[in-house]
């Protein structure tokens, strides 16, 4: 059974922000890996820990596409680049796929020091 592939508006914008060569590389990976077996774990497809955004990650070099599978449809939600242990989406570090996003540096909310 072939799955229908849908890309959200945000993911499409994120994809289009990549250089043309990387867009083609990720699009080819999506078509070859997600059209027929989008939930079978491989080196390219990883099931993510439970989180509020996506169940799966597609890897194509250092590019990533976070996606969910709904009946006969693959929905691509986020497109970014893996740099070290960070996911960079449109130039910013992305934490929306984590259960416990990293807190900003500091000691919490500022208190009035008077």
Secondary structure, 3 states (H helix, E strand, C coil): CCCEEEECHHHHHHHHCCCHHHHHHHHHHHHHHHCCCCCCCCCCEEECCCCCCCCEEEEECCEEEEEEEECCEEEEEEEEEEECCEEEECCEECCCCCCCCCCCCCCCCCCCCC
